[in-house]
Amino acid sequence: MTTLLHDLLEEPAGASYAELLTGALPWCDRALVVVRDAKALTTSGAQALAALRPFIVGSERRSAWPGTRLLSGSVDVHSLAFDAQSARVLSTVVHSLYGWLDPGLPTDLSLLRPDGRPWLVTVAHEEFGYLCLEPGEFDRVRVAMPSLVLSDGRALVDEGTC
């Protein structure tokens, strides 16, 4: 199967960010957020994590997550059930995709398909994100999320990317 990366050419913010989250529901059933240092969370970061706590289905120390591989050390990667309710919370706690930024907040929101493969990958501190789409999905995404500004797509260089 040929998966193509479609870069987000503009950061989804406000209504576009909410549209991305609700539009992703047919493809995704899990979300990931990363907490590098729980002690460094600001009050709003602790509140964001508390708002997400009902949706957390697992947490583990990892040195890699979609879009990132650390050279040393590990972080807490929280896996969330992704549904209409958690999408609503994700869109109200932070109002833009790259707003999930540490220090202070959980970071690098990713959305995963039911088989665990990434669908949305972000590296918030680099203000970079992309969708991993299979053949035929690009047109469906454009219809479901018309406010997204996406590249035409590029082939995977590293299978670990998506």
Backbone as JSON, one array per atom type, in Angstrom:
{
  "sequence": "MTTLLHDLLEEPAGASYAELLTGALPWCDRALVVVRDAKALTTSGAQALAALRPFIVGSERRSAWPGTRLLSGSVDVHSLAFDAQSARVLSTVVHSLYGWLDPGLPTDLSLLRPDGRPWLVTVAHEEFGYLCLEPGEFDRVRVAMPSLVLSDGRALVDEGTC",
  "N": [[0.84, -1.17, 0.0], [0.57, 2.21, -0.84], [1.47, 4.88, 0.97], [1.06, 8.33, 1.32], [2.62, 11.35, 2.34], [1.13, 14.28, 3.36], [1.84, 17.44, 3.75], [0.91, 19.89, 6.17], [0.27, 22.98, 5.14], [-0.51, 25.33, 6.23], [-1.05, 26.27, 9.58], [-3.62, 24.6, 11.23], [-6.05, 26.37, 12.92], [-8.33, 27.64, 15.37], [-11.54, 27.49, 14.01], [-10.75, 25.88, 11.85], [-8.97, 24.1, 13.06], [-10.7, 22.76, 14.83], [-12.34, 21.63, 12.9], [-10.51, 19.88, 11.68], [-10.1, 18.03, 13.79], [-12.73, 16.95, 14.25], [-13.23, 16.06, 11.68], [-11.38, 14.02, 11.45], [-12.4, 11.87, 12.79], [-13.66, 9.59, 11.41], [-11.42, 8.18, 10.59], [-9.66, 7.79, 12.72], [-9.01, 6.44, 16.0], [-7.6, 6.87, 18.24], [-5.54, 9.11, 20.11], [-2.44, 10.78, 20.69], [-0.52, 12.42, 23.16], [2.33, 14.14, 24.4], [4.26, 14.37, 27.34], [6.94, 15.94, 28.41], [8.17, 16.78, 30.8], [6.57, 16.55, 33.66], [6.71, 18.22, 35.86], [7.27, 20.66, 34.76], [4.98, 21.58, 33.65], [2.7, 24.21, 33.15], [0.12, 25.98, 34.99], [-2.07, 26.03, 33.24], [-1.29, 23.94, 31.58], [-1.35, 21.74, 33.35], [-4.07, 21.78, 33.85], [-5.01, 21.21, 31.29], [-4.06, 18.58, 30.95], [-5.49, 17.38, 33.02], [-8.1, 17.71, 32.03], [-7.98, 15.96, 29.92], [-7.57, 13.55, 31.15], [-9.83, 11.71, 31.66], [-9.93, 10.38, 29.22], [-7.59, 9.05, 28.85], [-6.07, 6.09, 27.99], [-3.8, 4.72, 28.29], [-0.37, 5.01, 29.31], [3.06, 5.53, 28.8], [6.65, 5.41, 29.23], [8.7, 6.59, 26.75], [11.07, 6.77, 24.05], [10.56, 7.5, 21.54], [8.03, 8.68, 19.3], [5.32, 9.32, 17.02], [6.82, 11.17, 14.48], [9.02, 11.96, 15.98], [12.16, 11.1, 17.36], [14.06, 10.61, 20.12], [17.44, 11.41, 20.97], [18.51, 10.75, 23.39], [17.29, 9.72, 26.61], [13.84, 9.71, 27.84], [10.26, 10.17, 27.6], [6.92, 10.87, 28.84], [4.38, 9.33, 27.15], [1.13, 9.74, 26.42], [-1.7, 7.9, 25.67], [-4.8, 8.4, 24.21], [-8.3, 7.73, 24.15], [-9.95, 8.4, 21.2], [-12.63, 10.15, 20.25], [-15.84, 11.7, 19.55], [-16.31, 13.18, 21.87], [-13.75, 13.44, 23.14], [-12.43, 14.74, 21.06], [-13.77, 17.17, 21.1], [-12.93, 18.16, 23.59], [-10.14, 18.32, 23.11], [-10.18, 20.35, 21.22], [-11.05, 22.53, 22.64], [-9.39, 22.93, 24.8], [-6.89, 23.66, 23.77], [-6.36, 25.91, 21.12], [-5.24, 25.71, 18.62], [-3.38, 23.68, 16.31], [-0.55, 23.61, 16.67], [-0.44, 24.67, 19.13], [-0.22, 22.84, 21.12], [2.27, 22.69, 22.92], [5.35, 22.32, 24.5], [7.72, 23.87, 26.81], [5.32, 23.64, 29.43], [2.79, 22.86, 28.38], [1.19, 19.73, 27.43], [2.55, 18.12, 24.5], [2.95, 17.79, 20.87], [0.59, 16.59, 19.52], [-0.82, 13.74, 18.12], [-2.73, 11.76, 15.86], [-4.1, 8.54, 15.6], [-4.68, 5.67, 13.54], [-7.02, 2.87, 13.77], [-5.36, 0.58, 13.56], [-3.03, 1.43, 14.68], [-1.25, 2.9, 13.16], [0.06, 6.13, 12.3], [-2.09, 8.87, 11.49], [-2.34, 11.62, 11.65], [0.43, 13.63, 12.23], [2.39, 15.63, 14.33], [4.93, 18.03, 15.03], [5.26, 20.11, 17.26], [7.0, 22.19, 18.25], [8.46, 22.79, 16.03], [6.57, 23.74, 14.41], [5.26, 22.08, 12.53], [3.5, 19.73, 10.63], [1.78, 16.82, 9.35], [-0.35, 14.77, 7.28], [-0.85, 11.3, 6.99], [-1.77, 9.62, 4.35], [-3.67, 7.17, 2.62], [-4.12, 5.76, -0.71], [-6.8, 7.38, -2.38], [-7.8, 8.57, -0.08], [-7.13, 11.28, 0.14], [-8.88, 12.92, -1.42], [-11.27, 12.5, -0.04], [-10.61, 13.6, 2.44], [-10.27, 16.28, 1.69], [-12.91, 16.97, 1.09], [-14.18, 16.53, 3.57], [-12.75, 18.23, 5.24], [-12.47, 21.07, 4.3], [-11.14, 23.46, 4.92], [-8.5, 22.89, 5.46], [-5.13, 23.35, 4.46], [-3.24, 21.68, 2.38], [-0.31, 19.93, 1.18], [0.33, 18.41, -2.05], [1.3, 15.87, -1.69], [3.8, 13.48, -0.86], [6.01, 10.75, -1.35], [6.79, 8.22, 1.07], [9.88, 8.31, 2.77], [11.04, 7.04, 4.85], [9.81, 4.21, 6.29], [9.04, 4.24, 8.96], [7.95, 6.69, 9.37], [5.22, 6.95, 8.91]],
  "CA": [[0.0, 0.0, 0.0], [1.35, 3.43, -0.94], [1.04, 5.96, 1.84], [1.68, 9.61, 0.98], [2.63, 12.4, 3.36], [0.57, 15.55, 2.91], [2.22, 18.46, 4.73], [-0.01, 20.98, 6.48], [0.96, 24.19, 4.68], [-0.91, 26.37, 7.18], [-1.47, 25.68, 10.86], [-5.05, 24.64, 11.55], [-6.32, 27.12, 14.15], [-9.73, 28.02, 15.52], [-12.52, 26.62, 13.37], [-10.04, 24.91, 11.02], [-8.44, 23.08, 13.98], [-11.86, 21.96, 15.27], [-12.74, 20.86, 11.72], [-9.54, 18.78, 11.55], [-10.36, 17.01, 14.81], [-13.99, 16.24, 13.99], [-13.1, 15.38, 10.4], [-10.51, 12.85, 11.6], [-13.09, 10.8, 13.51], [-13.85, 8.34, 10.66], [-10.15, 7.49, 10.36], [-8.82, 7.64, 13.92], [-9.67, 6.07, 17.25], [-6.67, 7.13, 19.34], [-4.7, 10.29, 20.03], [-1.27, 10.77, 21.57], [0.13, 13.67, 23.57], [3.6, 13.87, 25.07], [4.64, 15.24, 28.46], [8.39, 15.77, 28.6], [8.49, 16.94, 32.22], [5.33, 16.92, 34.33], [6.97, 19.33, 36.79], [7.39, 21.9, 34.0], [3.67, 22.01, 33.16], [2.12, 25.41, 33.75], [-1.22, 25.73, 35.51], [-2.94, 25.68, 32.12], [-0.87, 22.62, 31.13], [-1.89, 20.77, 34.3], [-5.51, 21.76, 33.61], [-5.21, 20.5, 30.02], [-3.86, 17.16, 31.21], [-6.63, 16.95, 33.84], [-9.27, 17.62, 31.16], [-7.79, 14.79, 29.07], [-7.42, 12.34, 31.98], [-10.87, 10.69, 31.46], [-9.77, 9.71, 27.94], [-6.3, 8.35, 28.81], [-6.2, 4.63, 28.03], [-2.48, 4.17, 28.55], [0.77, 5.93, 29.37], [4.34, 4.82, 28.91], [7.89, 6.15, 28.97], [9.2, 6.22, 25.43], [12.07, 7.65, 23.45], [10.1, 7.81, 20.19], [6.61, 8.76, 19.03], [5.24, 9.76, 15.62], [7.5, 12.41, 14.11], [10.16, 12.3, 16.85], [12.99, 10.05, 17.99], [15.04, 11.28, 20.97], [18.8, 10.86, 20.98], [18.69, 10.16, 24.72], [16.21, 9.96, 27.54], [12.5, 9.28, 27.48], [9.19, 11.06, 28.01], [5.63, 10.2, 29.04], [3.48, 9.4, 26.01], [-0.22, 9.38, 26.86], [-2.6, 7.46, 24.62], [-6.16, 8.79, 24.54], [-9.4, 7.31, 23.29], [-10.31, 9.53, 20.35], [-14.02, 10.1, 19.81], [-16.4, 13.05, 19.45], [-16.16, 13.9, 23.14], [-12.36, 13.83, 23.35], [-12.12, 15.74, 20.03], [-14.29, 18.45, 21.6], [-12.02, 18.62, 24.65], [-8.88, 18.71, 22.47], [-10.35, 21.61, 20.49], [-11.34, 23.64, 23.55], [-8.25, 23.13, 25.71], [-5.91, 24.37, 22.97], [-7.13, 26.4, 19.98], [-4.54, 25.52, 17.35], [-2.65, 22.41, 16.3], [0.78, 23.74, 17.25], [-0.6, 25.17, 20.49], [0.22, 21.77, 22.02], [3.69, 23.0, 22.91], [6.03, 22.38, 25.79], [7.29, 23.5, 28.16], [4.09, 24.23, 29.91], [1.64, 22.07, 27.96], [1.53, 18.52, 26.68], [2.99, 18.52, 23.16], [2.99, 16.87, 19.74], [-0.64, 15.83, 19.31], [-0.89, 12.85, 16.96], [-3.94, 10.95, 15.77], [-3.74, 7.22, 15.1], [-5.69, 4.78, 12.98], [-7.26, 1.72, 14.65], [-4.24, -0.38, 13.55], [-1.89, 2.05, 15.36], [-0.45, 3.74, 12.26], [-0.3, 7.54, 12.39], [-2.87, 9.55, 10.46], [-1.86, 13.0, 11.81], [1.68, 13.73, 12.98], [2.84, 17.01, 14.52], [6.12, 18.38, 15.8], [4.75, 21.45, 17.57], [8.03, 23.22, 18.38], [8.91, 23.12, 14.67], [5.37, 24.18, 13.69], [5.27, 21.17, 11.4], [2.58, 18.62, 10.74], [1.39, 16.2, 8.1], [-1.28, 13.65, 7.3], [-0.4, 10.08, 6.3], [-2.99, 9.2, 3.68], [-3.62, 6.08, 1.67], [-4.77, 6.12, -1.98], [-8.22, 7.66, -2.3], [-8.2, 9.32, 1.12], [-6.9, 12.72, -0.01], [-10.11, 13.56, -1.88], [-12.25, 12.43, 1.06], [-10.17, 14.59, 3.44], [-10.56, 17.62, 1.14], [-14.35, 17.2, 1.23], [-14.52, 16.57, 4.99], [-12.01, 19.3, 5.91], [-12.11, 21.99, 3.21], [-10.29, 24.57, 5.35], [-7.09, 22.48, 5.55], [-4.26, 23.66, 3.32], [-2.36, 20.52, 2.33], [0.51, 19.7, -0.01], [-0.18, 17.35, -2.91], [1.74, 14.57, -1.16], [5.12, 12.97, -1.22], [6.18, 9.36, -0.94], [7.56, 7.98, 2.29], [11.3, 8.03, 2.66], [11.29, 6.12, 5.96], [8.54, 3.57, 6.64], [8.7, 4.57, 10.33], [7.34, 8.01, 9.39], [3.76, 6.76, 9.0]],
  "C": [[0.89, 1.24, 0.0], [0.74, 4.5, -0.05], [1.79, 7.22, 1.43], [1.58, 10.56, 2.16], [2.11, 13.68, 2.73], [0.86, 16.58, 3.99], [1.08, 19.45, 4.93], [0.73, 22.27, 6.14], [0.59, 25.41, 5.51], [-1.36, 25.67, 8.45], [-2.98, 25.75, 11.0], [-5.25, 25.31, 12.91], [-7.8, 27.48, 14.17], [-10.66, 27.01, 14.88], [-11.86, 25.54, 12.51], [-9.47, 23.77, 11.87], [-9.57, 22.17, 14.46], [-12.34, 21.08, 14.11], [-11.81, 19.67, 11.5], [-9.86, 17.67, 12.54], [-11.65, 16.25, 14.54], [-13.92, 15.48, 12.67], [-12.26, 14.12, 10.47], [-11.23, 11.65, 12.22], [-13.33, 9.52, 12.69], [-12.57, 7.53, 10.47], [-9.43, 7.09, 11.64], [-9.63, 7.24, 15.14], [-8.78, 6.31, 18.47], [-5.89, 8.4, 19.06], [-3.53, 10.1, 20.97], [-0.91, 12.2, 21.91], [1.33, 13.29, 24.42], [3.8, 14.87, 26.19], [6.12, 14.96, 28.74], [8.77, 15.84, 30.07], [7.23, 17.44, 32.93], [5.52, 18.09, 35.28], [7.02, 20.68, 36.06], [6.04, 22.37, 33.45], [3.23, 23.27, 33.89], [0.76, 25.04, 34.33], [-2.15, 25.33, 34.38], [-2.57, 24.31, 31.54], [-1.4, 21.52, 32.03], [-3.4, 20.66, 34.11], [-5.84, 21.02, 32.32], [-5.09, 19.0, 30.23], [-5.01, 16.61, 32.06], [-7.89, 16.8, 32.98], [-9.2, 16.38, 30.26], [-7.77, 13.47, 29.85], [-8.54, 11.31, 31.78], [-10.7, 9.87, 30.18], [-8.47, 8.9, 27.85], [-6.53, 6.86, 28.98], [-4.86, 3.95, 28.27], [-1.43, 5.26, 28.56], [2.02, 5.1, 29.48], [5.5, 5.76, 28.65], [8.43, 5.65, 27.65], [10.25, 7.21, 24.97], [11.7, 8.0, 22.01], [8.58, 7.83, 20.15], [6.49, 9.32, 17.62], [5.88, 11.14, 15.41], [8.76, 12.71, 14.89], [10.85, 11.04, 17.36], [14.06, 10.79, 18.78], [16.4, 10.62, 20.86], [19.12, 10.23, 22.32], [17.49, 10.5, 25.58], [14.87, 9.45, 27.03], [11.49, 10.26, 28.08], [7.93, 10.23, 28.27], [4.78, 10.42, 27.8], [2.13, 8.87, 26.47], [-1.07, 9.05, 25.64], [-4.03, 7.73, 25.07], [-7.15, 8.1, 23.61], [-9.81, 8.55, 22.5], [-11.71, 9.3, 19.8], [-14.55, 11.53, 19.8], [-16.2, 13.84, 20.72], [-14.71, 14.33, 23.37], [-11.91, 14.85, 22.29], [-12.59, 17.12, 20.47], [-13.38, 19.01, 22.68], [-10.69, 19.09, 24.04], [-9.01, 20.06, 21.76], [-10.67, 22.79, 21.4], [-10.18, 23.94, 24.49], [-7.17, 23.95, 25.03], [-6.61, 24.73, 21.66], [-6.41, 26.35, 18.64], [-3.67, 24.27, 17.45], [-1.27, 22.52, 16.95], [0.75, 24.42, 18.61], [-0.25, 24.13, 21.53], [1.74, 21.82, 22.07], [4.26, 23.02, 24.32], [7.16, 23.4, 25.71], [5.98, 24.19, 28.5], [2.86, 23.41, 29.58], [2.1, 20.71, 27.46], [1.81, 18.93, 25.23], [2.74, 17.41, 22.14], [1.75, 15.98, 19.62], [-0.53, 15.02, 18.03], [-2.23, 12.12, 17.02], [-3.59, 9.66, 15.07], [-4.94, 6.48, 14.56], [-5.93, 3.61, 13.94], [-6.13, 0.69, 14.66], [-2.97, 0.2, 14.16], [-1.02, 2.92, 14.48], [-0.89, 5.2, 12.39], [-1.15, 7.99, 11.2], [-2.49, 11.03, 10.44], [-0.62, 12.96, 12.68], [2.01, 15.22, 13.12], [4.13, 17.03, 15.32], [5.92, 19.85, 16.13], [5.85, 22.5, 17.63], [8.64, 23.61, 17.03], [7.77, 23.66, 13.82], [5.24, 23.4, 12.38], [4.28, 20.05, 11.65], [2.25, 18.07, 9.37], [0.37, 15.1, 8.35], [-0.66, 12.51, 6.52], [-1.64, 9.46, 5.67], [-2.72, 8.09, 2.67], [-4.31, 6.51, 0.37], [-6.28, 6.32, -1.79], [-8.64, 8.49, -1.11], [-8.05, 10.84, 0.95], [-8.18, 13.44, -0.42], [-11.17, 13.56, -0.79], [-11.9, 13.44, 2.16], [-10.51, 15.99, 2.95], [-12.04, 17.97, 1.28], [-14.72, 17.38, 2.7], [-13.9, 17.77, 5.72], [-11.55, 20.34, 4.89], [-11.21, 23.14, 3.64], [-8.82, 24.19, 5.48], [-6.34, 22.86, 4.28], [-3.16, 22.61, 3.34], [-1.52, 20.51, 1.06], [-0.11, 18.56, -0.81], [0.25, 15.96, -2.44], [3.09, 14.18, -1.7], [5.24, 11.56, -0.67], [7.0, 9.29, 0.35], [9.02, 7.72, 1.97], [11.65, 6.95, 3.68], [9.95, 5.53, 6.37], [8.11, 3.87, 8.08], [8.01, 5.92, 10.45], [5.83, 7.92, 9.55], [3.43, 5.34, 9.39]]
}
